[in-house]
Amino acid sequence: MRLFFFTYRGNCFTNLALGVNLNQIFNVYTKERAMKKTIILSLLFTLLLGFFLEGQPPQVKVFELGKGIKIEMVQVPAGKFLMGSLETEKNRFPNETSHQVSITKPYFLAKYETTQEQWEVVMGNNPSSEKGQKLPVTDVSWEEVQEFIEKLNQKIKGTVRLPTEAEWEFACRAGTKTSYSWGDELKPTDANYVNSKNGSPIAVGNFKPNAFGLYDMHGNVWEWCNDWYGEYPLGPVIDPNGPDDGEFRVLRGGSFDAVTRLRSAFRNFNVQSDKTNATGFRLASSN
């Protein structure tokens, strides 16, 4: 059995048998523990911050129109995504060529389709065939929507507009690659379409929102986009605005009288002067 003797010399414990300064060992050990503790605490803080931010609601912009009527917009982050659909997607159309799109800046998109009460407080009339204050406004042409936007911007001193087709699809998908923002199957509990058997538009916000907090991106009424309709590019694009001119304007999202046309990638179009009881719109803003 080997015995070890320690002596105290000038604030220092020394092992006489080995000549080792125990204070040095203790200090090194203490520093290592402190470093490990700091690293662990930093990791825990980062994880907790991530969980905290993930659970926060998206940034919202609100435009007050008077009479208790308002337009709520949700911020959509910048990002990249595959626009269009893969050839293997069920019910795919040839004009849905898959290509990479980069959205370089966040933007705002209306939480709901524009309602009849919002239209009325700005325009002083209600063109919709099926009346209801919380129903989406319908029977409006792309040209009439531009008149609404001009008057609205004067009223709120803002810069609202229609979304580009790329902004619309990016917001609709909300990070998904499936046929719909919830998966590849469509049920009457998911959206207002033919199988829901409503036969007309219903009040906005009756179905679950997508991951960005946007309602009725599938079904209820078609939504005008700002773009002229045209063939997709074959390669990657950045912040696309569509063709410079054309014959038709883009419509997206499907409607109460559609069946397979509610997919995130489906593209519809119409002349900009036309209007139907299944056509409405949703507003966007760059800032």
C-alpha positions as CSV (number, residue, x, y, z in Angstrom):
1,M,0.0,0.0,0.0
2,R,1.4,3.3,-1.0
3,L,0.9,6.4,1.1
4,F,0.7,10.0,-0.2
5,F,1.6,13.0,1.9
6,F,0.4,16.6,1.2
7,T,1.9,19.8,2.5
8,Y,0.5,23.4,2.3
9,R,3.0,25.9,0.8
10,G,2.1,29.4,0.0
11,N,-1.6,28.9,-0.8
12,C,-0.8,25.7,-2.7
13,F,-1.3,22.0,-1.9
14,T,1.5,19.8,-3.1
15,N,1.8,16.0,-3.3
16,L,5.2,15.3,-1.8
17,A,5.4,11.8,-3.4
18,L,4.7,13.0,-6.9
19,G,5.6,16.7,-6.7
20,V,2.3,17.6,-8.4
21,N,0.6,20.9,-7.8
22,L,-3.0,20.0,-7.0
23,N,-4.2,23.6,-7.4
24,Q,-3.2,23.4,-11.1
25,I,-5.2,20.2,-11.6
26,F,-8.2,21.7,-9.8
27,N,-8.0,24.9,-11.9
28,V,-7.8,23.0,-15.2
29,Y,-10.7,20.7,-14.1
30,T,-12.8,23.7,-13.0
31,K,-12.2,25.5,-16.4
32,E,-13.1,22.4,-18.4
33,R,-16.3,22.0,-16.4
34,A,-17.1,25.7,-16.9
35,M,-16.6,25.4,-20.6
36,K,-18.8,22.3,-20.9
37,K,-21.4,24.0,-18.8
38,T,-21.3,27.1,-21.1
39,I,-21.6,24.9,-24.2
40,I,-24.5,22.9,-22.8
41,L,-26.4,26.1,-21.7
42,S,-25.8,27.6,-25.1
43,L,-27.3,24.6,-26.8
44,L,-30.2,24.5,-24.5
45,F,-30.9,28.2,-25.1
46,T,-30.7,27.7,-28.8
47,L,-33.2,24.8,-28.7
48,L,-35.6,26.6,-26.4
49,L,-35.4,29.7,-28.6
50,G,-36.2,27.6,-31.7
51,F,-39.2,26.0,-30.0
52,F,-40.4,29.4,-28.9
53,L,-40.1,31.0,-32.3
54,E,-41.6,28.0,-34.0
55,G,-44.7,28.4,-31.9
56,Q,-45.1,32.1,-32.5
57,P,-47.9,33.3,-34.9
58,P,-46.7,34.8,-38.2
59,Q,-46.3,38.6,-38.4
60,V,-49.7,40.1,-39.3
61,K,-50.5,43.5,-41.0
62,V,-53.9,45.0,-40.5
63,F,-55.6,47.7,-42.6
64,E,-58.6,49.3,-41.0
65,L,-61.3,50.3,-43.5
66,G,-63.8,51.8,-41.1
67,K,-67.1,50.5,-39.7
68,G,-65.2,47.8,-37.9
69,I,-64.1,46.2,-41.2
70,K,-60.4,45.4,-41.7
71,I,-58.1,43.5,-44.0
72,E,-55.6,41.1,-42.3
73,M,-52.4,40.1,-44.0
74,V,-50.0,37.4,-43.0
75,Q,-46.3,37.7,-43.7
76,V,-44.9,35.0,-46.1
77,P,-41.2,34.4,-45.8
78,A,-38.7,34.5,-48.6
79,G,-37.6,31.1,-49.9
80,K,-37.1,28.6,-52.8
81,F,-39.5,26.0,-54.0
82,L,-40.4,23.8,-57.0
83,M,-43.2,25.5,-58.8
84,G,-45.5,23.4,-60.9
85,S,-45.9,19.6,-60.6
86,L,-44.0,16.4,-61.2
87,E,-45.1,14.2,-64.1
88,T,-46.1,11.6,-61.6
89,E,-48.7,13.8,-59.8
90,K,-52.3,12.7,-60.2
91,N,-54.5,14.8,-62.5
92,R,-51.5,16.8,-63.6
93,F,-51.8,19.1,-66.6
94,P,-49.0,19.7,-69.2
95,N,-48.7,23.5,-68.4
96,E,-47.4,22.7,-64.9
97,T,-43.8,22.3,-65.9
98,S,-41.7,21.9,-62.7
99,H,-39.0,24.5,-62.2
100,Q,-37.2,26.2,-59.3
101,V,-38.4,29.6,-58.2
102,S,-36.6,31.9,-55.7
103,I,-38.7,34.4,-53.7
104,T,-36.0,36.8,-52.4
105,K,-38.0,39.0,-50.1
106,P,-40.8,38.4,-47.6
107,Y,-44.2,39.7,-48.6
108,F,-47.7,39.9,-47.2
109,L,-50.8,38.0,-48.4
110,A,-54.3,38.4,-47.2
111,K,-55.4,35.9,-44.6
112,Y,-58.7,35.5,-46.4
113,E,-60.2,36.0,-49.8
114,T,-61.5,39.6,-50.2
115,T,-65.0,39.7,-48.7
116,Q,-68.1,41.5,-49.9
117,E,-68.1,43.9,-46.9
118,Q,-64.5,44.9,-47.7
119,W,-65.5,45.5,-51.3
120,E,-68.6,47.5,-50.3
121,V,-66.8,49.8,-47.9
122,V,-64.3,50.8,-50.7
123,M,-66.5,50.7,-53.8
124,G,-69.9,51.4,-52.5
125,N,-71.5,48.5,-54.3
126,N,-71.7,44.7,-54.2
127,P,-71.5,42.9,-57.6
128,S,-71.7,39.4,-56.1
129,S,-74.4,37.0,-57.2
130,E,-74.6,35.3,-53.8
131,K,-74.9,37.9,-51.2
132,G,-73.3,37.8,-47.7
133,Q,-71.0,40.2,-45.9
134,K,-68.4,37.5,-45.0
135,L,-68.7,35.7,-48.3
136,P,-65.9,36.3,-50.8
137,V,-66.8,39.0,-53.3
138,T,-67.4,37.5,-56.8
139,D,-68.5,38.5,-60.3
140,V,-65.5,40.9,-60.5
141,S,-63.2,41.1,-63.5
142,W,-59.4,41.5,-63.2
143,E,-59.9,45.1,-64.5
144,E,-62.5,45.9,-61.8
145,V,-60.1,44.5,-59.1
146,Q,-57.5,47.0,-60.3
147,E,-60.0,49.8,-59.7
148,F,-60.7,48.4,-56.3
149,I,-57.0,48.3,-55.5
150,E,-56.4,51.9,-56.7
151,K,-59.2,53.2,-54.4
152,L,-58.2,51.0,-51.5
153,N,-54.6,52.3,-51.7
154,Q,-55.9,55.9,-51.7
155,K,-58.0,55.1,-48.6
156,I,-55.3,53.4,-46.6
157,K,-52.3,55.1,-48.1
158,G,-50.9,51.7,-48.9
159,T,-49.4,49.7,-51.7
160,V,-51.6,46.6,-51.9
161,R,-51.8,44.7,-55.1
162,L,-52.6,41.2,-56.5
163,P,-50.0,38.5,-55.9
164,T,-47.8,37.2,-58.7
165,E,-48.6,33.6,-59.7
166,A,-45.3,32.5,-58.1
167,E,-46.1,34.3,-54.9
168,W,-49.6,32.7,-54.9
169,E,-48.3,29.1,-55.3
170,F,-45.4,29.6,-52.8
171,A,-47.9,30.8,-50.2
172,C,-50.4,28.1,-51.1
173,R,-47.9,25.3,-50.7
174,A,-46.5,26.7,-47.4
175,G,-43.5,24.4,-47.6
176,T,-45.3,21.3,-49.0
177,K,-44.6,19.4,-52.2
178,T,-47.9,17.5,-52.2
179,S,-50.9,18.0,-54.4
180,Y,-52.6,20.1,-51.7
181,S,-51.1,21.9,-48.8
182,W,-52.2,19.1,-46.4
183,G,-51.4,16.1,-48.5
184,D,-52.4,14.2,-51.8
185,E,-56.0,13.5,-51.0
186,L,-59.0,15.9,-51.1
187,K,-62.0,15.5,-48.8
188,P,-65.1,17.6,-48.2
189,T,-63.8,18.5,-44.8
190,D,-60.7,20.1,-46.4
191,A,-62.2,22.8,-48.7
192,N,-65.3,24.1,-50.4
193,Y,-65.6,22.2,-53.7
194,V,-68.1,20.1,-55.6
195,N,-68.1,17.2,-53.2
196,S,-68.7,19.6,-50.3
197,K,-72.2,20.0,-51.8
198,N,-72.6,23.6,-50.9
199,G,-73.1,24.7,-54.5
200,S,-71.9,28.2,-53.9
201,P,-69.2,30.2,-52.1
202,I,-69.3,30.1,-48.3
203,A,-68.0,32.5,-45.7
204,V,-64.3,32.8,-45.6
205,G,-62.2,30.9,-43.0
206,N,-64.5,27.9,-42.5
207,F,-61.7,25.4,-43.1
208,K,-58.3,24.9,-41.5
209,P,-55.6,27.3,-42.6
210,N,-52.3,26.1,-44.2
211,A,-48.9,26.3,-42.4
212,F,-48.6,30.0,-43.2
213,G,-52.0,30.8,-41.6
214,L,-53.8,31.4,-44.9
215,Y,-57.4,30.3,-45.4
216,D,-59.2,28.9,-48.4
217,M,-56.2,28.7,-50.7
218,H,-57.9,25.7,-52.1
219,G,-61.5,26.0,-53.3
220,N,-64.4,28.4,-52.5
221,V,-63.6,30.9,-55.4
222,W,-60.9,31.3,-58.0
223,E,-58.4,34.0,-57.2
224,W,-57.0,36.5,-59.8
225,C,-53.3,36.8,-59.9
226,N,-51.4,39.8,-61.4
227,D,-49.6,37.8,-64.2
228,W,-50.5,37.3,-67.8
229,Y,-50.8,33.6,-68.5
230,G,-47.9,32.0,-70.3
231,E,-45.8,28.9,-70.5
232,Y,-43.4,28.3,-67.6
233,P,-39.6,28.7,-68.1
234,L,-37.6,25.5,-68.2
235,G,-34.8,26.7,-65.8
236,P,-34.6,28.4,-62.4
237,V,-36.0,31.9,-62.1
238,I,-35.9,34.6,-59.4
239,D,-39.0,36.7,-58.4
240,P,-40.9,36.0,-61.7
241,N,-43.7,38.3,-62.7
242,G,-44.9,36.3,-65.7
243,P,-44.9,37.3,-69.4
244,D,-44.8,41.0,-70.4
245,D,-48.1,40.7,-72.2
246,G,-50.7,38.2,-73.2
247,E,-54.4,37.4,-73.9
248,F,-55.4,36.0,-70.5
249,R,-54.8,36.6,-66.8
250,V,-54.0,33.8,-64.3
251,L,-56.5,32.4,-61.9
252,R,-55.6,30.1,-59.1
253,G,-57.0,27.9,-56.3
254,G,-60.1,26.3,-57.6
255,S,-63.7,27.0,-56.5
256,F,-66.9,25.6,-55.1
257,D,-67.8,24.1,-58.6
258,A,-64.4,22.5,-59.2
259,V,-63.3,18.9,-58.5
260,T,-59.7,18.1,-59.5
261,R,-58.7,21.7,-60.1
262,L,-57.9,22.6,-56.5
263,R,-54.3,21.3,-56.6
264,S,-51.6,23.7,-55.5
265,A,-50.0,23.6,-59.0
266,F,-53.2,23.9,-61.1
267,R,-53.3,26.9,-63.4
268,N,-56.5,28.5,-64.8
269,F,-56.9,31.6,-66.8
270,N,-59.5,34.0,-68.3
271,V,-59.6,37.3,-70.2
272,Q,-59.2,40.2,-67.8
273,S,-62.5,41.7,-68.6
274,D,-64.5,38.6,-67.8
275,K,-66.2,37.8,-64.5
276,T,-68.1,34.8,-63.0
277,N,-69.9,33.9,-59.8
278,A,-66.9,31.6,-59.0
279,T,-64.2,34.3,-59.3
280,G,-62.8,36.5,-56.6
281,F,-59.4,37.5,-55.4
282,R,-56.9,37.9,-52.5
283,L,-54.7,40.9,-51.9
284,A,-50.9,41.1,-51.5
285,S,-48.4,43.7,-50.3
286,S,-44.7,43.9,-50.6
287,N,-44.1,45.7,-47.3
